[in-house]
Amino acid sequence: MTNRIAFQGEPGAYSHQACRQARPEMEALPCRTFEDAIDAVNSGDADMAMLPVENTTYGRVADIHRLLPHSGLHIIDEAFVRVHINLLTVPGARLEDIKEAHSHLVLLPQCAGFLKKHGITGRVSSDNARAAREVAERGDPTVAALASELAGEIYGLDVMARHIEDHGNNTTRFLLMSREPDYSRRGDQGMMTSFVFQVRNIPAALYKAMGGFATNGVNMTKLESYMVDGSFTATQFYADIEGHPDDANVKLALDELGYFTTNTEILGVYPAAQRHH
């Protein structure tokens, strides 16, 4: 056990915050790409990877269905992390002197109201944690970063204004991956099962494949389609359902799914997290 958890991004990124929140006892390992984070687990440099899969404001984040089936990893947990955006400045800066704020493309529009009110111009950076690091390195009191409080802590910046996002419900769902699956647990909030499948080339295949979940009372919380190898004809689906494969109704539904699909692969069985609405 390395007791390390890998994430994509620089120290202070929201994925780093997710690691600290969900696995405070583990050392967070920054990685350049999602693939690098997965490789870190496969190579034994880390025990787990923390990958963001979707966000309430801008939808899909990582192409988890593209990364996961080939990764050899299994989903062992999920976490919902509130994305609070803060204006970070060099110590001693004053709000009225700030001319520009640097952050990731998806964060800037979420603070449009605050930036406009204070006459601050948004500037795009490749990563919000990187923006914080660069603001600290430049030492210019007229330049700020929009990032997590954790980034401020890491790079020695002041939190000039807290939680400046226009809408206070921005949440990212993360999945935690590990080399070994764990089907033994039962969560307080119930269980989730994630899987991918391809439908057989028969009329109404998807409708028939889904029928078993409806008739057996299994709630499907997510169903996404995506192309396989850039072909319009072969469609693969990714699904999240509530329940455990050992539950009688889930077992029946998955059996029925098997009749109408090829290549069904369970990606993980894990406790459902408390949903933050």
C-alpha positions as CSV (number, residue, x, y, z in Angstrom):
1,M,0.0,0.0,0.0
2,T,1.4,3.4,-1.0
3,N,-1.5,5.2,0.7
4,R,-1.6,7.6,-2.3
5,I,-4.5,8.8,-4.3
6,A,-3.9,10.1,-7.8
7,F,-5.8,13.0,-9.4
8,Q,-5.5,15.0,-12.6
9,G,-4.3,18.6,-12.2
10,E,-1.9,20.7,-10.1
11,P,-1.9,20.8,-6.3
12,G,-4.9,22.9,-5.2
13,A,-7.1,21.7,-8.1
14,Y,-10.7,20.8,-7.3
15,S,-9.8,17.2,-7.8
16,H,-7.2,17.6,-5.1
17,Q,-9.9,19.1,-2.8
18,A,-12.0,16.0,-3.6
19,C,-9.1,13.7,-2.5
20,R,-8.7,15.7,0.8
21,Q,-12.4,15.6,1.5
22,A,-13.1,11.9,0.6
23,R,-9.8,10.4,1.6
24,P,-8.1,12.8,4.1
25,E,-5.8,10.1,5.4
26,M,-4.2,9.5,1.9
27,E,-1.4,11.5,0.2
28,A,-2.7,13.2,-3.0
29,L,-0.6,12.6,-6.1
30,P,-0.9,15.2,-8.9
31,C,-0.9,13.9,-12.5
32,R,-0.9,15.7,-15.8
33,T,-3.8,13.8,-17.5
34,F,-6.6,11.5,-16.6
35,E,-4.7,8.7,-18.3
36,D,-1.6,9.4,-16.1
37,A,-3.8,9.2,-13.0
38,I,-5.1,5.8,-14.1
39,D,-1.5,4.6,-15.0
40,A,-0.3,5.6,-11.5
41,V,-2.8,3.2,-10.0
42,N,-2.0,0.4,-12.5
43,S,1.7,0.8,-11.9
44,G,1.4,0.8,-8.1
45,D,2.5,4.4,-7.6
46,A,-1.0,5.0,-6.1
47,D,-3.7,2.9,-4.6
48,M,-6.6,4.9,-6.0
49,A,-7.5,7.5,-8.6
50,M,-10.1,10.3,-8.1
51,L,-11.7,11.2,-11.4
52,P,-14.4,13.9,-12.0
53,V,-17.1,12.5,-14.2
54,E,-19.8,15.2,-14.3
55,N,-20.6,18.7,-13.1
56,T,-24.0,20.2,-12.5
57,T,-23.1,23.4,-14.4
58,Y,-21.2,22.1,-17.5
59,G,-22.1,18.4,-17.8
60,R,-19.6,15.6,-18.6
61,V,-16.0,16.1,-17.5
62,A,-13.9,13.0,-18.1
63,D,-14.9,10.5,-20.8
64,I,-15.1,7.9,-18.1
65,H,-16.7,5.4,-20.4
66,R,-13.7,5.8,-22.8
67,L,-11.1,5.6,-20.0
68,L,-12.5,3.0,-17.7
69,P,-13.3,-0.2,-19.6
70,H,-9.7,-0.3,-20.9
71,S,-8.1,0.8,-17.7
72,G,-8.4,-2.4,-15.8
73,L,-9.6,-0.3,-12.8
74,H,-12.8,-0.6,-10.9
75,I,-15.1,2.0,-9.3
76,I,-15.1,1.5,-5.5
77,D,-16.7,4.8,-4.4
78,E,-18.3,8.0,-5.5
79,A,-18.1,11.5,-4.0
80,F,-20.0,14.8,-4.6
81,V,-17.9,17.9,-4.1
82,R,-19.2,21.4,-4.0
83,V,-17.1,23.7,-6.2
84,H,-16.7,27.0,-4.4
85,I,-14.8,29.6,-6.3
86,N,-12.7,32.2,-4.4
87,L,-10.8,35.3,-5.5
88,L,-7.2,34.7,-4.4
89,T,-4.6,37.5,-4.3
90,V,-1.0,38.1,-3.2
91,P,-0.9,39.1,0.5
92,G,-1.7,42.8,1.0
93,A,-3.5,43.3,-2.3
94,R,-6.7,45.4,-2.2
95,L,-9.9,44.5,-4.0
96,E,-10.2,47.9,-5.7
97,D,-6.7,47.5,-7.3
98,I,-7.4,44.1,-9.0
99,K,-7.6,44.4,-12.8
100,E,-7.7,40.8,-13.9
101,A,-8.5,37.3,-12.6
102,H,-7.1,34.2,-14.2
103,S,-8.9,30.8,-14.1
104,H,-10.0,27.8,-16.2
105,L,-12.4,28.5,-19.1
106,V,-15.3,26.8,-17.3
107,L,-15.0,28.8,-14.1
108,L,-14.9,32.3,-15.5
109,P,-18.5,32.5,-16.7
110,Q,-19.6,31.2,-13.2
111,C,-18.2,34.4,-11.6
112,A,-19.4,36.8,-14.3
113,G,-21.6,38.8,-11.9
114,F,-18.8,39.3,-9.3
115,L,-16.2,40.2,-12.0
116,K,-18.4,42.7,-13.7
117,K,-19.4,44.4,-10.4
118,H,-15.8,44.9,-9.5
119,G,-14.5,45.8,-13.0
120,I,-12.2,42.8,-13.2
121,T,-11.4,41.2,-16.5
122,G,-11.4,37.4,-16.7
123,R,-8.3,35.7,-18.3
124,V,-8.3,32.1,-19.3
125,S,-5.7,29.8,-17.8
126,S,-5.3,26.0,-18.5
127,D,-6.0,25.1,-14.8
128,N,-7.3,27.1,-11.9
129,A,-4.6,25.7,-9.5
130,R,-2.0,26.7,-12.0
131,A,-3.5,30.2,-12.2
132,A,-3.1,30.4,-8.4
133,R,0.5,29.3,-8.6
134,E,1.3,31.8,-11.3
135,V,-0.3,34.7,-9.4
136,A,1.9,33.7,-6.4
137,E,5.0,33.6,-8.6
138,R,4.3,37.0,-10.2
139,G,3.6,38.8,-7.0
140,D,1.5,41.4,-8.8
141,P,-1.2,42.9,-6.5
142,T,-3.4,43.8,-9.5
143,V,-3.7,40.1,-10.7
144,A,-5.8,37.5,-9.0
145,A,-6.8,33.9,-9.5
146,L,-10.2,32.2,-9.2
147,A,-9.6,28.8,-7.5
148,S,-10.2,26.7,-4.4
149,E,-9.3,27.8,-0.9
150,L,-6.9,24.8,-0.9
151,A,-5.0,26.4,-3.7
152,G,-4.7,29.6,-1.7
153,E,-3.4,27.6,1.2
154,I,-0.8,25.8,-0.9
155,Y,0.5,28.8,-2.7
156,G,0.4,31.3,0.1
157,L,-2.4,33.5,-1.3
158,D,-5.0,35.5,0.6
159,V,-8.7,34.7,0.1
160,M,-9.9,38.2,-0.9
161,A,-13.5,37.1,-1.5
162,R,-15.1,33.7,-0.7
163,H,-17.7,31.7,-2.7
164,I,-18.1,34.3,-5.5
165,E,-19.8,31.9,-8.0
166,D,-23.2,33.3,-9.3
167,H,-25.0,30.0,-8.5
168,G,-24.3,28.3,-5.2
169,N,-25.1,24.8,-6.3
170,N,-22.2,23.9,-8.5
171,T,-21.3,20.3,-7.7
172,T,-18.9,17.8,-9.3
173,R,-19.4,14.0,-9.1
174,F,-16.2,12.1,-8.7
175,L,-15.6,8.3,-9.0
176,L,-12.8,6.6,-7.0
177,M,-11.0,3.8,-8.8
178,S,-8.8,1.0,-7.6
179,R,-7.1,-2.1,-9.0
180,E,-9.4,-4.5,-7.2
181,P,-13.2,-4.4,-7.1
182,D,-14.9,-4.6,-3.8
183,Y,-18.4,-6.2,-3.8
184,S,-18.5,-6.9,-0.1
185,R,-19.8,-3.6,1.2
186,R,-23.3,-2.3,1.7
187,G,-23.8,1.5,1.9
188,D,-26.0,3.4,4.3
189,Q,-27.5,5.1,1.3
190,G,-27.8,1.9,-0.7
191,M,-25.5,0.7,-3.5
192,M,-24.7,1.8,-7.1
193,T,-23.6,-0.5,-9.9
194,S,-22.0,1.0,-13.1
195,F,-21.6,-1.0,-16.3
196,V,-21.0,-0.6,-20.0
197,F,-22.7,-2.6,-22.7
198,Q,-23.3,-2.8,-26.5
199,V,-26.7,-3.7,-27.8
200,R,-27.1,-6.5,-30.3
201,N,-28.0,-5.5,-33.8
202,I,-31.7,-6.3,-33.5
203,P,-34.8,-4.1,-33.8
204,A,-35.6,-2.2,-30.6
205,A,-32.6,-3.7,-28.9
206,L,-32.1,-0.9,-26.4
207,Y,-35.8,-0.8,-25.5
208,K,-35.7,-4.5,-24.9
209,A,-32.4,-4.3,-23.0
210,M,-33.8,-1.7,-20.7
211,G,-37.1,-3.5,-20.2
212,G,-35.7,-5.7,-17.4
213,F,-34.8,-2.8,-15.3
214,A,-38.3,-1.4,-15.5
215,T,-40.1,-4.6,-14.8
216,N,-37.9,-5.5,-11.9
217,G,-38.1,-2.0,-10.3
218,V,-34.4,-1.1,-10.7
219,N,-33.8,2.6,-10.9
220,M,-31.4,3.7,-13.6
221,T,-29.8,7.1,-12.6
222,K,-27.7,7.5,-15.8
223,L,-27.7,6.2,-19.3
224,E,-25.2,7.6,-21.9
225,S,-24.4,6.5,-25.4
226,Y,-21.1,6.9,-27.1
227,M,-19.5,5.7,-30.3
228,V,-17.1,2.9,-30.4
229,D,-14.0,3.4,-32.5
230,G,-15.5,6.3,-34.3
231,S,-18.2,4.2,-36.0
232,F,-21.8,5.3,-36.2
233,T,-23.1,1.8,-36.3
234,A,-21.7,0.3,-33.1
235,T,-23.0,2.2,-30.1
236,Q,-21.9,1.5,-26.6
237,F,-23.8,2.6,-23.5
238,Y,-22.7,3.5,-20.0
239,A,-25.2,3.1,-17.2
240,D,-25.5,3.6,-13.4
241,I,-28.2,1.8,-11.6
242,E,-29.2,1.7,-7.9
243,G,-28.6,-1.7,-6.3
244,H,-26.1,-4.5,-6.0
245,P,-25.7,-7.4,-8.5
246,D,-26.5,-9.8,-5.7
247,D,-29.9,-8.2,-5.1
248,A,-32.6,-10.5,-6.6
249,N,-34.2,-7.7,-8.8
250,V,-30.9,-6.4,-10.0
251,K,-29.7,-10.0,-10.9
252,L,-32.9,-10.6,-12.9
253,A,-32.5,-7.2,-14.7
254,L,-28.9,-7.9,-15.6
255,D,-29.8,-11.4,-16.8
256,E,-32.4,-9.9,-19.1
257,L,-29.9,-7.3,-20.3
258,G,-27.6,-10.2,-21.3
259,Y,-30.1,-11.5,-23.9
260,F,-30.1,-8.3,-25.9
261,T,-26.5,-7.1,-25.5
262,T,-22.9,-8.1,-26.2
263,N,-19.9,-7.2,-24.1
264,T,-21.6,-6.2,-20.8
265,E,-18.9,-5.3,-18.4
266,I,-19.5,-4.2,-14.8
267,L,-17.1,-1.3,-14.0
268,G,-17.9,-1.1,-10.3
269,V,-20.2,-1.7,-7.4
270,Y,-20.0,0.9,-4.6
271,P,-21.9,2.6,-1.8
272,A,-24.1,5.5,-3.0
273,A,-22.9,8.8,-1.6
274,Q,-25.2,11.3,0.0
275,R,-26.5,13.3,-3.0
276,H,-26.1,17.1,-2.6
277,H,-29.0,18.8,-4.2
